[in-house]
Amino acid sequence: MLNTQLRGVLEGMPKAELHIHIEGSLEPELIFALAARNNVALPYASVEDLRAAYAFTDLQSFLDIYYAGASVLLHEQDFYDMTAAYLKRAEQDNVRHTEIFFDPQTHTARGVPVKDVIDGIHRACQDSPVSATLILSFLRHLSEEDAFAVLEEALPYRDKYIGIGLDSSERGNPPEKFARVFARCKELGFRLVAHAGEEGPPAYIETALDVLKVERIDHGVRCLEDPALVERLAREQMALTVCPLSNVKLCVFPEMAQHNLLELLDAGVKVTINSDDPAYFGGYMNDNFIATFEALPLGLSHAQRLARNGFEAAFLPEAQKQQLLAEVDAYFASLAF
């Protein structure tokens, strides 16, 4: 069991969340409320029935329910309400800065204008005390042509998002499938990230780095299968946005005690902890930190390092980054253990 003091430290310390899919923060209660507001029929009789369906065997079994949940999002206000609810939870968990993934193709395929998606999410970010920026993510199970199309549709609103990501089904969809669109996004000056090495092999991590030219790897936990890659990640201080509860829920690891987060830290890799799709995977930021520290032999120094890693890996102006890092160090210096 985690001792009370360390639990309190984890809950109270300043944090950055760099791997959160906003559609994955949609709690069953809000799904049903939006379904009623928008007259959307759901294949579940109740909130309890929907939550009971959250027994995933792999990434795809989760995505099937994830896309069904997103079907209730039809209007700008829906996206606002979803994002505001997440940011309220983030604030409660002492998240100071968050970089939010959103999947416009999930919505444009249903006829929702990309403007409504972006405006709703962005407006909620502006209304929150939590520093929040947006990363537009392409769905990798769709074609690169489709990614180009949604990019063009979203470019008139480019002042409202800072980066480009790549998510959805990793198996059979290697990063190089999106080489041309990522090259275009780099030309346009966007920050670049990609999911790699969650269910896909370590080679996907290398391709994301070398072909897509990403600046962070989302997940990346399978890098340990390739010692040379681990050495490279540590040398280049390439951040991994690791999502522990997600990894267990999607059977990447059988249980938290077998998670490789401590091995990654010990290898010098810049690991961060994040919630991924918290409504589906059993917890927000504090839940992920507590579950990880309960299962692994992690202590106070690891907590400070993980908190610092989050801000160091964030896409923030240097002055804001240094201010937040100073806040982390002051927090830990003030602890009377």
CORLINNOR-V572424 format. One record per backbone hydrogen bond with DSSP energy under -1.0 kcal/mol. CO is the residue of the C=O (numbers start at 0). NH is the residue of the N-H. E is the energy in kcal/mol with one decimal. If there is no record, write none. Layout:
co=CO nh=NH e=E
co=CO nh=NH e=E
This chain:
co=2 nh=6 e=-2.3
co=3 nh=7 e=-2.2
co=4 nh=8 e=-2.0
co=5 nh=9 e=-2.5
co=6 nh=10 e=-2.3
co=7 nh=11 e=-2.1
co=8 nh=12 e=-1.8
co=14 nh=95 e=-2.9
co=14 nh=96 e=-1.3
co=16 nh=98 e=-2.6
co=18 nh=275 e=-2.5
co=19 nh=100 e=-2.9
co=20 nh=23 e=-1.4
co=21 nh=24 e=-1.6
co=23 nh=278 e=-2.0
co=24 nh=26 e=-1.0
co=26 nh=30 e=-2.5
co=27 nh=31 e=-2.4
co=28 nh=32 e=-1.8
co=29 nh=33 e=-2.9
co=30 nh=34 e=-2.3
co=31 nh=35 e=-2.1
co=32 nh=36 e=-2.2
co=33 nh=37 e=-2.4
co=34 nh=39 e=-2.5
co=45 nh=49 e=-2.2
co=46 nh=50 e=-2.6
co=47 nh=51 e=-2.1
co=49 nh=52 e=-1.0
co=50 nh=53 e=-1.6
co=52 nh=54 e=-1.9
co=57 nh=61 e=-1.3
co=58 nh=62 e=-2.5
co=59 nh=63 e=-2.0
co=61 nh=65 e=-2.6
co=62 nh=66 e=-2.6
co=63 nh=67 e=-1.2
co=64 nh=68 e=-2.5
co=65 nh=69 e=-1.9
co=68 nh=71 e=-1.4
co=69 nh=72 e=-1.9
co=74 nh=78 e=-1.5
co=75 nh=79 e=-2.0
co=76 nh=80 e=-2.9
co=77 nh=81 e=-2.2
co=78 nh=82 e=-2.1
co=79 nh=83 e=-3.0
co=80 nh=84 e=-1.9
co=81 nh=85 e=-1.8
co=82 nh=86 e=-2.7
co=83 nh=87 e=-1.9
co=84 nh=88 e=-1.6
co=85 nh=89 e=-2.7
co=86 nh=90 e=-2.4
co=87 nh=91 e=-1.8
co=88 nh=92 e=-1.4
co=89 nh=94 e=-2.5
co=90 nh=93 e=-1.7
co=93 nh=14 e=-1.8
co=95 nh=130 e=-1.9
co=96 nh=16 e=-2.4
co=97 nh=132 e=-2.1
co=99 nh=134 e=-3.0
co=100 nh=21 e=-2.6
co=101 nh=136 e=-2.8
co=102 nh=105 e=-1.2
co=103 nh=106 e=-1.4
co=103 nh=107 e=-3.2
co=104 nh=108 e=-1.4
co=106 nh=109 e=-1.4
co=106 nh=111 e=-2.2
co=107 nh=110 e=-1.8
co=112 nh=116 e=-1.5
co=113 nh=117 e=-2.6
co=114 nh=118 e=-2.9
co=115 nh=119 e=-2.0
co=116 nh=120 e=-1.9
co=117 nh=121 e=-2.8
co=118 nh=122 e=-2.4
co=119 nh=123 e=-1.6
co=120 nh=124 e=-1.8
co=121 nh=125 e=-2.2
co=122 nh=126 e=-1.4
co=124 nh=127 e=-1.0
co=130 nh=97 e=-2.4
co=132 nh=99 e=-2.9
co=133 nh=161 e=-2.6
co=133 nh=162 e=-1.3
co=134 nh=101 e=-1.9
co=135 nh=164 e=-2.7
co=137 nh=166 e=-2.6
co=138 nh=141 e=-1.4
co=142 nh=146 e=-1.6
co=143 nh=147 e=-2.5
co=144 nh=148 e=-2.2
co=145 nh=149 e=-2.2
co=146 nh=150 e=-2.2
co=147 nh=151 e=-2.3
co=148 nh=152 e=-1.9
co=149 nh=153 e=-1.9
co=150 nh=154 e=-1.5
co=153 nh=156 e=-2.1
co=154 nh=157 e=-1.8
co=156 nh=159 e=-2.4
co=161 nh=190 e=-2.2
co=162 nh=135 e=-2.2
co=163 nh=192 e=-2.3
co=164 nh=137 e=-2.6
co=165 nh=194 e=-2.5
co=166 nh=139 e=-2.9
co=169 nh=172 e=-2.2
co=173 nh=176 e=-1.7
co=174 nh=177 e=-2.6
co=175 nh=178 e=-1.7
co=177 nh=181 e=-2.1
co=178 nh=182 e=-1.9
co=179 nh=183 e=-2.0
co=180 nh=184 e=-2.1
co=181 nh=185 e=-2.3
co=182 nh=186 e=-2.0
co=183 nh=187 e=-1.8
co=184 nh=189 e=-2.2
co=185 nh=188 e=-1.3
co=190 nh=163 e=-2.7
co=191 nh=214 e=-3.5
co=193 nh=217 e=-2.6
co=195 nh=219 e=-1.5
co=196 nh=221 e=-2.2
co=200 nh=203 e=-1.7
co=201 nh=205 e=-1.6
co=202 nh=206 e=-2.3
co=203 nh=207 e=-2.2
co=204 nh=208 e=-2.0
co=205 nh=209 e=-3.1
co=206 nh=210 e=-2.8
co=206 nh=211 e=-1.6
co=207 nh=213 e=-1.9
co=215 nh=193 e=-1.0
co=216 nh=240 e=-2.5
co=217 nh=195 e=-2.2
co=219 nh=222 e=-1.8
co=221 nh=224 e=-1.7
co=222 nh=225 e=-2.5
co=225 nh=229 e=-2.1
co=226 nh=230 e=-2.3
co=227 nh=231 e=-1.9
co=228 nh=232 e=-2.8
co=229 nh=233 e=-2.4
co=230 nh=234 e=-2.5
co=231 nh=235 e=-2.9
co=232 nh=237 e=-2.1
co=238 nh=216 e=-2.5
co=239 nh=241 e=-1.2
co=239 nh=271 e=-2.1
co=240 nh=218 e=-1.6
co=241 nh=273 e=-1.8
co=242 nh=246 e=-2.4
co=243 nh=247 e=-1.7
co=244 nh=248 e=-2.7
co=245 nh=249 e=-2.5
co=246 nh=251 e=-2.6
co=246 nh=252 e=-1.5
co=247 nh=250 e=-1.5
co=254 nh=257 e=-1.9
co=255 nh=258 e=-2.1
co=259 nh=263 e=-2.3
co=260 nh=264 e=-2.4
co=261 nh=265 e=-2.9
co=262 nh=266 e=-1.4
co=263 nh=268 e=-2.3
co=264 nh=267 e=-1.8
co=268 nh=270 e=-1.6
co=269 nh=239 e=-2.3
co=271 nh=241 e=-1.9
co=274 nh=276 e=-1.3
co=275 nh=20 e=-3.0
co=276 nh=279 e=-1.7
co=276 nh=280 e=-1.7
co=277 nh=282 e=-1.3
co=283 nh=287 e=-2.1
co=284 nh=288 e=-2.4
co=285 nh=289 e=-2.8
co=286 nh=290 e=-2.5
co=287 nh=291 e=-2.0
co=288 nh=292 e=-2.6
co=289 nh=293 e=-2.1
co=290 nh=294 e=-1.4
co=291 nh=295 e=-2.0
co=295 nh=297 e=-2.5
co=298 nh=302 e=-2.0
co=299 nh=303 e=-2.2
co=300 nh=304 e=-2.1
co=301 nh=305 e=-2.9
co=302 nh=306 e=-2.3
co=303 nh=307 e=-2.6
co=304 nh=308 e=-2.9
co=305 nh=309 e=-1.8
co=306 nh=310 e=-1.3
co=307 nh=311 e=-2.9
co=308 nh=312 e=-2.2
co=313 nh=315 e=-1.6
co=316 nh=320 e=-2.5
co=317 nh=321 e=-2.7
co=318 nh=322 e=-1.9
co=319 nh=323 e=-2.0
co=320 nh=324 e=-2.4
co=321 nh=325 e=-2.2
co=322 nh=326 e=-1.5
co=323 nh=327 e=-1.9
co=324 nh=328 e=-2.5
co=325 nh=329 e=-2.4
co=326 nh=330 e=-2.0
co=327 nh=331 e=-2.2
co=328 nh=332 e=-2.2
co=329 nh=333 e=-1.3
